[in-house]
């Protein structure tokens, strides 16, 4: 609730969703199991964990990394993660010299198959406008400082083409297996608004 006792925008949306769910359940148009299945699909099977597995494989396997950067769609499909809407996937790599950020300036195109649902801020007009016009300022708001000697590249997703960032591998992770590496990866690092800290 807001400070005046008025529900926030997120609170109002949650109330509407709950009311709609109740009506659909009551009329027998949906089942609780179907809702649970959809939630599980987006949170676990086509969520950021899929992208984290792709990133970990690229960090651990140089041949896979090359395939991923050459043809993201095919390399991601190798791991069993198919694009949902027929879009092409391009993976861009963060390095000490280049930092990449993804945005969709028109709406909220997002690589659901590997990163799940887009965060609310990704869909917001301020992020969409400022990520393109002031990427360093946006990064700073996320707590990400990029040196003046590092080039910042902004990639604009659309209905046919989606981007994912391959974050820099954190220092001191040489002894970790793919599962442990995947646990280090965050959705925001695959969007490019944050960097992964050394462990």
PyMOL commands that set and color helices and strands:
alter all, ss='L'
color gray80, all
select helices_A, chain A and resi 9-26+32-45+48-60+62-70+72-78+112-115+120-123+125-133+135-141+178-182+187-191
alter helices_A, ss='H'
color red, helices_A
select strands_A, chain A and resi 88-93+98-103+151-156+161-166
alter strands_A, ss='S'
color yellow, strands_A
deselect
rebuild
show_as cartoon
